[in-house]
């Protein structure tokens, strides 16, 4: 499959890329080569291959989704600009 210069000009317009005539010719040739390579990939029979999410058989480690306060309020509040007890003090935003 090849691509023509009008298509490249349209793509450049949509991508907001300004191309000179020489750049448009070079881009046309390059995109045509890319499409030929993709067409070669289309010839490969992948019917017997199962989809995979990783090339290595990795079993994900799962943990319980438990909400906690971190059990370290002093460490969490150490960098707070202002605090009141175990809480952050923030400016009032709603009247």
C-alpha positions in Angstrom: 0.0 0.0 0.0 1.3 3.4 -0.9 0.3 6.8 0.2 0.1 9.9 -2.0 1.3 13.5 -1.4 -2.3 14.7 -1.0 -2.9 12.4 1.9 0.4 13.5 3.5 -0.7 17.1 3.0 -4.0 16.3 4.7 -2.3 14.5 7.6 0.1 17.5 8.0 -2.8 19.9 8.1 -4.7 17.8 10.7 -1.5 17.6 12.8 -0.8 21.3 12.3 2.6 20.5 10.8 4.0 22.8 8.1 5.9 20.8 5.4 7.9 22.0 2.5 7.6 20.3 -0.9 10.8 18.4 -0.2 9.7 17.3 3.3 6.3 16.2 1.9 8.0 14.0 -0.7 10.3 12.5 1.9 7.4 11.9 4.3 5.3 10.4 1.5 8.1 7.9 0.8 8.7 7.1 4.5 5.0 6.6 5.3 4.7 4.3 2.2 7.6 2.2 3.5 6.0 2.0 7.0 2.7 0.9 5.5 4.4 -1.8 3.4 6.1 -3.1 6.5 2.7 -3.2 8.3 1.3 -5.1 5.4 4.0 -7.7 5.8 3.0 -8.2 9.4 -0.6 -8.8 8.2 0.6 -11.9 6.3 1.8 -13.6 9.5 -0.7 -16.3 10.7 -1.4 -15.6 14.3 -4.6 -17.7 14.6 -3.2 -20.3 16.9 -1.5 -17.8 19.2 -3.2 -16.8 22.4 -3.2 -13.1 23.4 -0.9 -12.4 26.2 -0.3 -9.5 28.6 3.3 -10.2 29.3 6.2 -12.1 27.7 6.9 -13.6 31.2 4.5 -15.7 33.2 4.0 -13.3 36.1 1.5 -13.9 38.8 0.3 -10.6 40.2 0.5 -10.2 44.0 -2.7 -9.0 45.4 -3.4 -7.4 48.8 -6.5 -6.6 50.7 -7.9 -3.2 49.9 -8.1 -1.8 53.5 -8.5 1.9 54.3 -6.1 3.0 57.1 -4.8 6.2 58.5 -1.2 5.0 57.9 -0.8 4.5 61.7 1.8 7.3 61.6 0.0 10.6 62.2 3.2 12.3 63.5 5.1 11.4 60.4 2.3 12.5 58.2 1.7 15.8 59.9 5.4 16.7 60.4 5.5 18.7 57.1 2.1 20.4 57.6 2.4 24.2 57.5 -0.2 24.4 60.3 -1.9 21.7 62.4 -4.4 21.3 65.1 -3.8 18.1 67.0 -3.9 15.3 64.5 -5.4 17.4 61.7 -4.2 19.7 59.0 -5.3 23.4 59.3 -6.3 24.7 55.9 -7.7 28.2 54.9 -11.5 28.5 54.7 -12.7 28.3 51.1 -16.5 28.4 51.5 -18.3 31.2 53.2 
